[in-house]
Amino acid sequence: MSYLTAEEKKKVKKPFLWIGIASMFMAFAGLTSGYVVSRKALLQSNLWMEFALPNWFLYSTVVIGLSSVTMVLASRMINRDDTPNATRMIGITFGLGLLFLVFQYAGWQDLIDRGIYFTGKGSSTSGSWVYAITFFHLLHILAGLISLAKTANSCSRGKYSRQKKLGFELAAIFWHFLGALWLYLFLFLLFIR
């Protein structure tokens, strides 16, 4: 039994999204803090292995940046009540999100080809941290892709307009957060090695 009206439910969706985003940010802050602590401890004993990040992670960064641009374009089209082009831009964002996944996988494959493993014989703490951080982000990207698919479907059915776009706004905020989070993680892993 729900005690909230439909209008009241709409009012709480954005604050709940921001609470979720804050929780995700704290989880990644914890992961990167753990990385820093491990690195400091293992550097002192010469057990920290330094290696270059795969170029695929740079390509992922470019792709996710472009996907934020396409979401901004989709927003502008919704504000003009241009549903077909807004749906197309959300679809392009979804495709770029899939390309991000492909590039991440290629990055992991590059690490494996260089003998940097997540666990087992030949693994290192530094390599394991890179896998853990990027995999945890990848799980959030999958959630973002589900959100984008639902949003594209809703848009194609004409559910969004200049006056009615809360669902789109929630998906866009989440997607932009995932892009900004990846940029932070990429720069962190690039410079804190």
C-alpha positions as CSV (number, residue, x, y, z in Angstrom):
1,M,0.0,0.0,0.0
2,S,1.5,3.3,-1.0
3,Y,0.9,6.5,1.0
4,L,2.3,8.8,-1.6
5,T,0.4,10.3,-4.5
6,A,1.8,10.1,-8.1
7,E,2.9,13.8,-7.8
8,E,4.6,13.1,-4.5
9,K,6.4,10.1,-5.9
10,K,7.8,12.3,-8.7
11,K,9.1,14.8,-6.2
12,V,11.2,12.2,-4.4
13,K,12.7,10.5,-7.4
14,K,15.5,13.1,-8.0
15,P,16.5,13.3,-4.3
16,F,16.7,9.5,-4.2
17,L,18.8,9.4,-7.3
18,W,21.2,11.9,-5.7
19,I,21.4,9.8,-2.6
20,G,22.2,6.8,-4.7
21,I,24.9,8.8,-6.6
22,A,26.4,9.9,-3.3
23,S,26.5,6.3,-2.1
24,M,28.2,5.2,-5.4
25,F,30.7,8.0,-5.1
26,M,31.5,7.0,-1.6
27,A,32.0,3.4,-2.7
28,F,34.5,4.4,-5.3
29,A,36.2,6.8,-2.9
30,G,36.7,3.8,-0.7
31,L,38.1,1.7,-3.5
32,T,40.5,4.4,-4.6
33,S,41.5,5.0,-1.0
34,G,42.2,1.3,-0.6
35,Y,44.3,1.5,-3.7
36,V,46.4,4.4,-2.3
37,V,46.9,2.6,1.0
38,S,48.0,-0.6,-0.7
39,R,50.3,1.2,-3.0
40,K,52.0,3.1,-0.2
41,A,52.5,0.0,1.8
42,L,53.8,-2.1,-1.1
43,L,56.0,0.6,-2.6
44,Q,58.0,0.6,0.7
45,S,58.7,-3.1,0.3
46,N,59.2,-2.9,-3.5
47,L,56.2,-5.2,-4.1
48,W,54.1,-2.7,-6.1
49,M,54.2,-3.4,-9.8
50,E,54.0,-0.4,-12.0
51,F,52.6,-0.8,-15.6
52,A,51.0,1.4,-18.2
53,L,47.3,1.5,-18.6
54,P,46.0,0.0,-21.8
55,N,45.2,2.5,-24.5
56,W,41.8,1.0,-24.6
57,F,41.0,2.8,-21.4
58,L,41.8,6.1,-23.1
59,Y,39.5,5.2,-25.9
60,S,36.8,4.3,-23.4
61,T,37.2,7.8,-21.9
62,V,36.7,9.4,-25.3
63,V,33.6,7.2,-26.0
64,I,31.9,7.9,-22.7
65,G,32.6,11.7,-23.2
66,L,30.9,11.5,-26.6
67,S,28.0,9.7,-25.0
68,S,27.5,12.6,-22.6
69,V,27.4,14.9,-25.6
70,T,24.7,12.8,-27.3
71,M,22.6,12.9,-24.1
72,V,22.9,16.7,-24.0
73,L,21.7,16.7,-27.7
74,A,18.8,14.3,-26.8
75,S,17.8,16.7,-24.0
76,R,17.7,19.7,-26.4
77,M,15.6,17.7,-28.8
78,I,13.2,16.7,-26.0
79,N,12.9,20.4,-25.1
80,R,11.9,21.0,-28.8
81,D,9.5,18.1,-28.6
82,D,11.5,16.4,-31.4
83,T,10.8,12.8,-30.2
84,P,12.2,10.9,-33.2
85,N,15.6,12.7,-33.0
86,A,15.7,12.5,-29.2
87,T,15.1,8.8,-29.4
88,R,17.9,8.5,-32.0
89,M,20.3,10.4,-29.8
90,I,19.4,8.2,-26.8
91,G,20.0,5.2,-29.0
92,I,23.4,6.5,-30.1
93,T,24.2,7.1,-26.4
94,F,23.3,3.4,-25.8
95,G,25.5,2.3,-28.6
96,L,28.4,4.4,-27.3
97,G,27.8,2.8,-23.9
98,L,28.1,-0.7,-25.5
99,L,31.3,0.5,-27.3
100,F,32.6,1.5,-23.8
101,L,32.1,-2.0,-22.6
102,V,33.9,-3.4,-25.7
103,F,36.8,-1.1,-25.1
104,Q,37.0,-2.0,-21.4
105,Y,37.0,-5.7,-22.3
106,A,39.8,-5.0,-24.8
107,G,41.7,-3.2,-22.1
108,W,41.4,-6.2,-19.8
109,Q,42.6,-8.5,-22.6
110,D,45.6,-6.2,-23.2
111,L,46.5,-6.5,-19.5
112,I,46.2,-10.3,-19.7
113,D,48.3,-10.4,-22.8
114,R,51.0,-8.5,-20.9
115,G,50.8,-11.0,-18.0
116,I,48.9,-8.8,-15.6
117,Y,46.2,-10.9,-14.0
118,F,43.4,-10.2,-11.6
119,T,44.2,-13.2,-9.4
120,G,46.2,-16.4,-9.4
121,K,49.7,-17.1,-10.5
122,G,51.4,-14.1,-11.9
123,S,48.9,-11.6,-10.4
124,S,49.9,-8.5,-8.5
125,T,48.1,-6.3,-6.1
126,S,48.3,-3.3,-8.4
127,G,46.9,-5.3,-11.3
128,S,44.1,-6.7,-9.1
129,W,43.2,-3.1,-8.0
130,V,42.9,-2.0,-11.7
131,Y,40.6,-4.9,-12.5
132,A,38.5,-4.4,-9.4
133,I,38.0,-0.7,-9.9
134,T,37.2,-1.0,-13.6
135,F,34.9,-4.0,-13.1
136,F,32.9,-2.2,-10.4
137,H,32.5,0.7,-12.7
138,L,31.5,-1.6,-15.5
139,L,28.7,-3.0,-13.3
140,H,27.3,0.5,-13.0
141,I,27.6,1.1,-16.7
142,L,25.4,-2.0,-17.2
143,A,22.8,-0.4,-14.9
144,G,23.1,2.8,-16.9
145,L,22.6,0.9,-20.2
146,I,19.4,-0.7,-18.8
147,S,18.3,2.8,-17.8
148,L,19.1,4.1,-21.3
149,A,17.2,1.3,-23.0
150,K,14.1,1.9,-20.9
151,T,14.5,5.7,-21.5
152,A,14.8,5.2,-25.3
153,N,11.7,3.0,-25.3
154,S,9.7,5.5,-23.3
155,C,10.9,8.3,-25.6
156,S,10.0,6.4,-28.7
157,R,6.5,6.0,-27.3
158,G,6.2,9.8,-26.9
159,K,6.3,9.8,-23.1
160,Y,8.7,12.7,-22.9
161,S,8.1,16.3,-23.9
162,R,9.2,19.8,-22.9
163,Q,6.8,19.7,-19.9
164,K,7.1,16.0,-19.0
165,K,10.7,14.7,-18.9
166,L,11.5,13.5,-15.4
167,G,12.4,9.9,-16.5
168,F,14.7,11.2,-19.1
169,E,16.3,13.7,-16.7
170,L,17.0,10.9,-14.2
171,A,18.6,8.7,-16.8
172,A,20.7,11.6,-18.1
173,I,21.9,12.6,-14.6
174,F,22.9,9.0,-13.9
175,W,24.6,8.6,-17.3
176,H,26.5,11.9,-16.9
177,F,27.6,10.8,-13.4
178,L,28.9,7.5,-14.8
179,G,30.9,9.4,-17.4
180,A,32.4,11.8,-14.8
181,L,33.1,8.9,-12.5
182,W,35.0,7.1,-15.2
183,L,37.0,10.3,-16.0
184,Y,38.0,10.5,-12.3
185,L,38.9,6.8,-12.2
186,F,40.9,6.9,-15.5
187,L,42.9,10.0,-14.3
188,F,43.4,8.5,-10.9
189,L,44.7,5.2,-12.3
190,L,46.8,7.1,-14.9
191,F,48.6,9.4,-12.4
192,I,48.6,7.3,-9.2
193,R,50.6,4.3,-10.3
